[in-house]
Amino acid sequence: MSDRPKLYHCADARSLRPLWALEELGIAHDLVTLPFPPRFREREFLEINPIGTVPYFVHGNVEMTESSAICQYLVETHGPTPLDVPPGSPERPAFLNWLYFSDATLTFPQTIVLRYASLEPRDRRLPQAVEDYAKWFAGRLRKVETALEGRDWLVADRFTIADICVGYGVFLASLLPELCERLTPNARAYLKRLEARPAFQAAREKQGEPDFP
Ligand SMILES: N[C@@H](CCC(=O)N[C@@H](CS)C(=O)NCC(=O)O)C(=O)O
């Protein structure tokens, strides 16, 4: 495939997962950073991605909209790499579970908190939803906290895209006061290790100024 991958992104949104993976893998790419939410603030984007979400990823005739799936695609197309845990590895089921867990289970309650604590106009904010889903997030974070007991990374004793995908959720929590206060000790130490990675720093530098929360 000859085309450079192209990633549509909003600063610090879930598209940070594939942007960070691109940086970790050293893949030359084109980055388009949009204002958040692009559905309202960049109407033409709907002609490119009708659901209006980021990430939106294009590579030749490949089009993808799921942040964790794009990370998986990148390691599979640009590997072999230690960031992957390939089929046949004993840790593969746990690895896949973290990839799916990252968005469907961990980030889902975070989006409710973000939306009803700060994105909606003041008269549409829902403190009860914020409190309930912050608690829900904390319950789900317990799985991460336990997995990191005595370990630096989630699976296979090394940094993988599972850490990018789940680690993004921990990073996002640190940006939201209602969730930051619920971050537990192992998760906080994990976040420090993640933020120290040059590829994470490069991704955040390239994306420009965040305009949310
Ligand atoms: N499950 C998708 C969710 C994508 C998604 O909802 N992205 C958010 C950004 S964090 C978005 O674009 N929201 C703006 C909107 O829905 O208008 C993924 O993991 O990438």
The ligand as an SDF file (V2000), in Angstrom:
LIG
                    3D

 20 19  0  0  0  0  0  0  0  0999 V2000
  -15.7190    3.9380   19.8170 N   0  0  0  0  0  0  0  0  0  0  0  0
  -15.1250    5.0120   19.0690 C   0  0  0  0  0  0  0  0  0  0  0  0
  -15.7400    6.3230   19.5680 C   0  0  0  0  0  0  0  0  0  0  0  0
  -15.3910    7.5060   18.7130 C   0  0  0  0  0  0  0  0  0  0  0  0
  -15.9520    8.7900   19.3400 C   0  0  0  0  0  0  0  0  0  0  0  0
  -17.1100    8.8430   19.7990 O   0  0  0  0  0  0  0  0  0  0  0  0
  -15.1260    9.8430   19.3350 N   0  0  0  0  0  0  0  0  0  0  0  0
  -15.4840   11.0900   20.0000 C   0  0  0  0  0  0  0  0  0  0  0  0
  -14.2210   11.8160   20.4060 C   0  0  0  0  0  0  0  0  0  0  0  0
  -13.5370   11.2480   21.8950 S   0  0  0  0  0  0  0  0  0  0  0  0
  -16.1910   12.0280   19.0540 C   0  0  0  0  0  0  0  0  0  0  0  0
  -15.7820   12.1360   17.9200 O   0  0  0  0  0  0  0  0  0  0  0  0
  -17.1910   12.7670   19.5450 N   0  0  0  0  0  0  0  0  0  0  0  0
  -17.7950   13.8180   18.8180 C   0  0  0  0  0  0  0  0  0  0  0  0
  -19.2050   13.5350   18.3960 C   0  0  0  0  0  0  0  0  0  0  0  0
  -19.7260   12.4530   18.6920 O   0  0  0  0  0  0  0  0  0  0  0  0
  -19.7630   14.4090   17.7670 O   0  0  0  0  0  0  0  0  0  0  0  0
  -13.6040    4.9750   19.2180 C   0  0  0  0  0  0  0  0  0  0  0  0
  -13.0740    4.2620   20.0740 O   0  0  0  0  0  0  0  0  0  0  0  0
  -12.8970    5.6380   18.4450 O   0  0  0  0  0  0  0  0  0  0  0  0
  1  2  1  0
  2  3  1  0
  2 18  1  0
  3  4  1  0
  4  5  1  0
  5  6  2  0
  5  7  1  0
  7  8  1  0
  8  9  1  0
  8 11  1  0
  9 10  1  0
 11 12  2  0
 11 13  1  0
 13 14  1  0
 14 15  1  0
 15 16  2  0
 15 17  1  0
 18 19  2  0
 18 20  1  0
M  END
$$$$
